[in-house]
Structure formats: structure tokens, C-alpha cells
Amino acid sequence: MSSDPLLNKMDALLKKHRGDNEAASEPPAHPSGEDLPPLPDNAWLPVLTDVVAVEKSVEETVPTEVVPVQEPPPQPEAVVIDPEALTGQIMRELEPKLTAMLHERLANEIRISLDDTLSTLLAQMDMHIHEIVRAAINEELSKS
């Protein structure tokens, strides 16, 4: 047999229900005391052999009080959506958010562009100022 304990337990359970176990050679007694018909040879699981019919008296099946039938609640009327009005409403709600995002993005872009332009202009002006100062010094030195 297998060395797996789980498989051993499953085999023991199957043998118990098939009737292969010596201890289970006598079938259990029926609660009503009646003899049960023998199980078919190919049956290995216990089956329900007695059908119990529950009979109700007429008094139990007829309700004692009359319950009025409630009408279902009225269904809401179909809502007609105007695409133009819906678009306008969405745009009005989005406008403040979009404006704030646009201002922030433009401010960042303008700041970067201004920094680049100013640094370029300062470099050019620095060169021009050096040339002007050098020319002025040369002119003064040549006068003397």
C-alpha cells in the first residue's frame, strides 16, 4: 500500500462504505425497525430507501387571514439626457480644476523659459560690457 497517511485514511473510509471491513459486516438497524432491502452489488455508498410523504391538512394550507396584494412601487420615469446640457455641466465643473492646472503648468514653463533667456542675455551683456570697458580704458590710455 502507499506510505501516505492521507491515502491510507481515504482507503479505510472507502472500505468502510463498501463493506470490505470485517467489523462492518452487519448492516445497521433501520430506525423504524423494518428490514431494509439488500443493497445492489455495485452500491458502495448508503442510499435513502424510504420515501417519507408529508401530508398537510386543509386547515394548514389555507391562510387564516387575507393579506392584500401590494402593488409594486412606481417605476421612475425614463430620464432624457440632453448631451449638450450634460457637456456644459461637466465643463462648468471641470473649468476651475483645468484652469488651476493650466496656470500651474504655464507658470512653470514661463519660469523655465525666462531663466534660460535671462542667463543668455546676461552672458551677452557681460561680453558687451567687457568690450565697452576695454574700449574706454584703451581710449583713456591712448590720450595720455
C-alpha positions, 0 to 999 in steps of 0.5 A, spaced: 500 500 500 502 507 499 506 510 505 501 516 505 497 517 511 492 521 507 491 515 502 491 510 507 485 514 511 481 515 504 482 507 503 479 505 510 473 510 509 472 507 502 472 500 505 468 502 510 462 504 505 463 498 501 463 493 506 470 490 505 471 491 513 470 485 517 467 489 523 462 492 518 459 486 516 452 487 519 448 492 516 445 497 521 438 497 524 433 501 520 430 506 525 423 504 524 425 497 525 423 494 518 428 490 514 431 494 509 432 491 502 439 488 500 443 493 497 445 492 489 452 489 488 455 495 485 452 500 491 458 502 495 455 508 498 448 508 503 442 510 499 435 513 502 430 507 501 424 510 504 420 515 501 417 519 507 410 523 504 408 529 508 401 530 508 398 537 510 391 538 512 386 543 509 386 547 515 394 548 514 394 550 507 389 555 507 391 562 510 387 564 516 387 571 514 387 575 507 393 579 506 392 584 500 396 584 494 401 590 494 402 593 488 409 594 486 412 601 487 412 606 481 417 605 476 421 612 475 420 615 469 425 614 463 430 620 464 432 624 457 439 626 457 440 632 453 448 631 451 449 638 450 446 640 457 450 634 460 457 637 456 456 644 459 455 641 466 461 637 466 465 643 463 462 648 468 465 643 473 471 641 470 473 649 468 476 651 475 480 644 476 483 645 468 484 652 469 488 651 476 492 646 472 493 650 466 496 656 470 500 651 474 503 648 468 504 655 464 507 658 470 512 653 470 514 653 463 514 661 463 519 660 469 523 655 465 523 659 459 525 666 462 531 663 466 534 660 460 533 667 456 535 671 462 542 667 463 543 668 455 542 675 455 546 676 461 552 672 458 551 677 452 551 683 456 557 681 460 561 680 453 558 687 451 560 690 457 567 687 457 568 690 450 565 697 452 570 697 458 576 695 454 574 700 449 574 706 454 580 704 458 584 703 451 581 710 449 583 713 456 590 710 455 591 712 448 590 720 450 595 720 455 
